[in-house]
Amino acid sequence: CLQSLVQKHSRHWHVVDLRSDTVTQPSAAMRGAMARAAVGDDDYGEDPTVNELQQMAARILGMEDALFVPTATMANLIAVMCHCQRRGAQLLLGAQAHMYVYEHGGAAQVAGVHSQALQDLPDGTLDLEQLELAIREAHGSRYHPRPELICLENTHSSAGGRALPLTYLQQVHLLAECYGLRVHMDGARLMNAAVAQGVDPAHIAQHCDSVSLCFSKGLGAPAGAVLAGRREFVAEAWRVRKLLGGGMRQAGVLAAAARIGLEQAEETLRRDHDNARHFAQGIKELNSPLCSVSLAAVETNMVMVEVKGLSPAELCTYLQAVSEEELAETGHAVSVLLFPWSERTVRAVWHCDVSARDTELALNKLSFVARKCQEKLGQGQGRSPRSTGEH
């Protein structure tokens, strides 16, 4: 419904969509590559464009091999099923991890694997002492599920796109080796972490036994992900992909777009990070009692905005609404789409379809809404700025 309304009214005002980096449109270069892609039957291993993408991804991630799959959710589930082949095995991960909260419990539903969720720290890491204690308790008991896998998320979405520190990744890997566990990284936004930390993606992935990478988020492709690891792991992953219905035929039309996104990743993501940082700095300079940010927490393409005096959903509604008053005062009619993330937080995510000008317009709109809300509160007239249209 929201999408149809945005399309209907977009001629009358400018829309800045910051809900997620999944809302992107394929670029002209991607559409051209998709139209020209050489294809074959990927289920037979005969799609040259898919094969090239898999080789390219494996090389970038420093892994022996990689497998193209429809989604990162499927990639993560395949990894769990390959690493934990004994039903009732246990994986350990953060309680706010995407794999635990947003992937419908696939590890339990499909793989028969028990997830033990540990408390996430504000930067997206796990407390290493708690992690080791959970492993040690299970190893010392006949009653606990047997832990076999640790899953990390990098960057960590619920932590606001924080990139996991390299020393932390090394410590988790050493801990896993000590107890005979393996490490899988949900690297849906791994390229964001690499750009933010100024390292090659392989420098991050070296601390993991397997890693997923999504092409339809910051890289801007319409679909697809890869799962990478050792050659024998990927061979087993192919079988599990087939089991889950992920075997595609002429998938080169999707792989072609993914390759463009991967080739342009550094330039695209660096721009996104700069725009996100500019937006966060602008909120800081607003010095509004309505909203605030932690600049130290803005490491990649996400900004978590803490909201006071109204609910995150209300703020999102006001930012989305367009009014004659706004046009008269600011000279612009801008609808900004954000995501109400938690009880006191809204999330804004930058991507390849949001320019520096869009960022400035979004910041101006937030300033306008904050000012109007404060005026209404001061006059005791409620919190909603007057609007002539809302979508």
Salt bridges, closest charged atoms under 4 A:
ASP17 OD2 - ARG19 NH2 2.60
ASP21 OD1 - ARG189 NH2 2.77
ASP41 OD1 - ARG249 NH1 3.19
ASP42 OD2 - ARG241 NH1 3.41
ASP43 OD2 - LYS242 NZ 2.56
ASP43 OD2 - ARG249 NH1 3.38
GLU52 OE1 - ARG259 NH1 3.00
GLU64 OE2 - ARG230 NH1 3.69
GLU64 OE1 - ARG231 NH1 3.91
GLU103 OE2 - HIS98 ND1 2.76
ASP120 OD2 - HIS156 NE2 3.24
GLU132 OE2 - ARG136 NH1 3.99
GLU148 OE2 - ARG86 NH2 2.43
GLU177 OE2 - HIS173 NE2 3.74
GLU263 OE2 - ARG259 NE 3.04
GLU266 OE2 - ARG270 NH2 3.02
GLU299 OE2 - ARG162 NE 2.88
GLU306 OE2 - ARG344 NH2 2.88
GLU314 OE2 - ARG383 NH2 2.94
GLU325 OE2 - LYS372 NZ 2.99
GLU326 OE1 - LYS365 NZ 3.20
GLU329 OE1 - ARG371 NH2 3.02
GLU329 OE2 - LYS372 NZ 2.58
ASP358 OD1 - HIS14 NE2 2.61
GLU360 OE1 - HIS278 NE2 2.70
GLU375 OE1 - LYS372 NZ 3.37
